[in-house]
Amino acid sequence: MGTDTLGRDLSQGLLFGFPVALLIGFTTSVITTVIGAGLGITSGYIGGRTDDLIQRVSDIVNNFPVLPLLIFLTFIFGGKLWVIVLVLIAFGWPALVIIVRSMILSIKSAPFVEAAVSVGASKWRIMGRHIFPQVAPYILSQMIFYTPTAILSEAALSFLGLGDPSMPTWGQILEYGFKNGAVYLGYWWWVLPPGLLIIFSAVTFVLIALGLEPVVNPRLRRWK
């Protein structure tokens, strides 16, 4: 895949950027999903003031523009990898809370939940043993769907020159290539491979999430 203007092998940078991209994507998606699913189940089942508080905070946080905030905070605190991950987690959970809560409202009145209440099961046991398995497939698909969002956000920041300079990522390779005029000089091996890897990784996780839709929604299954 050629070298850059300093003679560095671009293929090594591309290979090293792959686990970095997966680390950002998986860390962000797992923590975001755990927070969003936990708050959504708690809000939907317990209700009352707890539900109102969680929903109002979710509505407020959900209306913040994430990318401008990422640019602003990385400009202030520096383009550290942990700053990017923390910002993505802090503003990524509200959408899942709102959706999961709406699902729990219909599940909490199901006969198996009422049976668990009648035998004296605690609220936390009901939420963990009876309600969570009903929404687990949807939560899993959303966790996979959040992964490309985090990868693309980090690539966008790195392309703007706000990424972590100590970690070679695909976005940084693109940014350094454009800064040195790789497009105008015809150095395609400096631009196309990292761009295609970003696209392929994002599309891969999207296709995995779409493949889980028949599990999440049984009406989509093909009966033979």
C-alpha positions in Angstrom: 0.0 0.0 0.0 3.0 2.3 -0.4 4.5 4.8 2.0 3.8 8.4 3.1 6.0 11.4 2.6 8.2 10.3 5.6 8.7 6.8 4.2 6.5 5.1 6.7 4.7 1.9 5.6 1.0 2.7 5.4 -0.1 -0.9 5.6 1.3 -1.1 9.2 -0.7 2.0 10.2 -3.9 0.5 8.6 -3.4 -2.8 10.5 -2.8 -1.0 13.8 -5.8 1.2 13.2 -8.1 -1.8 13.0 -8.0 -2.9 16.7 -8.1 0.8 17.7 -11.3 1.3 15.8 -12.8 -1.9 17.3 -11.7 -0.8 20.8 -13.5 2.5 20.4 -16.6 1.0 18.9 -17.0 -1.9 21.3 -16.2 0.1 24.5 -18.6 2.9 23.6 -21.4 0.6 22.4 -21.2 -1.8 25.4 -21.1 0.9 28.1 -23.8 3.0 26.3 -26.1 0.0 25.9 -25.7 -1.1 29.5 -26.5 2.4 30.8 -29.4 2.9 28.3 -30.9 -0.5 28.9 -30.7 -0.3 32.6 -32.2 3.1 32.9 -34.9 2.2 30.3 -36.0 -0.9 32.2 -36.0 0.9 35.5 -37.9 3.8 34.2 -40.6 1.7 32.5 -41.2 -0.8 35.3 -40.9 1.3 38.4 -42.6 4.4 37.0 -43.6 7.3 39.2 -41.1 10.1 40.0 -38.3 7.8 39.0 -39.7 7.5 35.5 -40.3 11.2 35.2 -36.8 12.1 36.3 -35.1 9.6 34.0 -37.2 10.6 31.0 -36.7 14.4 31.5 -32.9 13.9 31.8 -33.0 11.7 28.7 -35.0 14.2 26.7 -32.6 17.0 27.6 -29.4 15.0 26.8 -30.9 13.5 23.7 -31.3 17.0 22.2 -27.6 18.0 22.5 -25.8 17.9 19.1 -23.1 15.3 19.6 -20.6 16.1 16.9 -20.3 19.9 17.7 -19.9 18.9 21.4 -17.2 16.4 20.5 -15.3 19.1 18.5 -15.7 21.6 21.3 -14.7 19.3 24.2 -11.7 17.7 22.3 -10.5 21.2 21.5 -10.6 22.1 25.2 -9.3 18.9 26.8 -7.2 17.7 23.9 -7.8 14.9 21.4 -7.3 12.1 23.9 -9.0 8.8 23.1 -10.6 8.5 26.5 -12.2 12.0 26.0 -13.8 10.9 22.7 -15.1 7.7 24.3 -16.5 9.4 27.4 -18.3 12.1 25.3 -19.8 9.4 23.0 -21.0 7.5 26.1 -22.3 10.5 27.9 -24.5 11.6 25.0 -25.3 8.2 23.4 -27.6 6.5 26.0 -30.8 8.6 26.0 -32.3 7.3 22.7 -32.1 3.7 23.9 -33.7 4.7 27.3 -36.7 6.2 25.5 -37.2 3.2 23.2 -36.7 0.5 25.9 -39.0 2.3 28.3 -41.8 2.2 25.7 -41.3 -1.5 25.3 -41.3 -2.2 29.0 -44.7 -0.4 29.4 -46.3 -3.0 27.3 -44.4 -5.9 28.9 -45.0 -5.0 32.6 -48.7 -5.9 32.3 -48.1 -9.3 30.8 -49.5 -12.4 32.7 -46.0 -13.8 33.5 -45.0 -10.5 35.2 -48.3 -10.4 37.2 -47.7 -14.0 38.2 -44.2 -13.1 39.5 -45.6 -10.2 41.5 -48.3 -12.5 43.0 -45.8 -14.9 44.4 -43.8 -12.1 46.0 -40.9 -11.6 43.7 -39.0 -8.3 44.2 -38.9 -5.6 41.5 -35.3 -6.1 40.8 -35.8 -9.9 40.3 -38.7 -9.3 38.0 -36.7 -6.8 36.0 -33.7 -9.0 35.8 -35.3 -12.5 35.4 -38.5 -11.8 33.6 -38.5 -8.5 31.8 -34.9 -8.2 30.6 -35.0 -11.5 28.5 -37.9 -10.1 26.6 -36.0 -7.0 25.3 -32.5 -8.6 25.3 -32.5 -9.3 21.5 -33.4 -5.7 20.7 -30.8 -4.4 23.1 -28.1 -6.7 21.5 -29.0 -5.4 18.0 -28.8 -1.8 19.2 -25.4 -2.4 20.8 -24.1 -3.7 17.5 -25.6 -0.8 15.7 -23.9 1.7 18.0 -20.4 0.4 17.1 -20.2 1.9 13.6 -21.5 5.2 15.0 -18.5 5.4 17.4 -16.0 4.4 14.7 -17.3 7.1 12.3 -17.3 9.8 15.0 -13.7 9.1 15.9 -12.7 9.0 12.2 -14.5 12.4 11.6 -12.7 14.0 14.6 -9.3 12.6 13.5 -9.9 13.8 9.9 -10.5 17.3 11.4 -7.2 17.1 13.2 -8.8 16.6 16.7 -7.9 13.0 17.2 -5.4 11.4 19.6 -2.0 11.9 18.0 -0.5 9.1 20.1 -2.8 6.5 18.5 -2.6 6.0 14.7 -6.1 5.6 13.4 -7.7 5.5 10.0 -9.0 9.0 10.3 -5.5 10.3 11.1 -4.1 8.6 8.1 -6.7 10.3 5.9 -6.1 13.7 7.6 -2.3 13.5 7.2 -2.8 12.5 3.6 -5.0 15.4 2.7 -2.7 17.7 4.6 0.2 16.7 2.4 -1.8 16.9 -0.8 -2.2 13.1 -1.5 -5.3 13.7 -3.5 -3.7 16.3 -5.8 -0.5 14.3 -6.2 -2.4 11.1 -7.1 -1.3 9.1 -4.0 -4.4 6.9 -4.1 -2.9 4.3 -1.8 -2.8 7.0 0.9 -6.5 7.9 0.7 -8.5 4.9 -0.7 -7.5 2.1 1.7 -8.2 3.9 5.0 -11.4 5.4 3.6 -12.6 2.0 2.4 -11.7 0.3 5.7 -13.9 2.9 7.5 -16.8 2.3 5.1 -16.5 -1.5 5.2 -16.3 -1.7 9.0 -19.3 0.5 9.4 -21.3 -1.4 6.8 -20.3 -4.7 8.4 -21.8 -3.8 11.7 -24.9 -2.4 10.1 -25.5 -5.6 8.2 -25.0 -7.6 11.4 -27.6 -5.5 13.1 -30.0 -5.9 10.2 -29.4 -9.7 10.3 -30.6 -9.7 13.9 -33.9 -8.1 13.0 -35.7 -11.4 12.5 -34.7 -12.3 16.0 -35.9 -9.0 17.4 -39.1 -9.0 15.4 -40.5 -12.5 14.9 -42.9 -11.2 12.2 -39.9 -10.8 9.9 -39.0 -14.5 10.1 -39.6 -16.5 6.9 -41.7 -19.6 7.6 -41.0 -22.6 5.4 
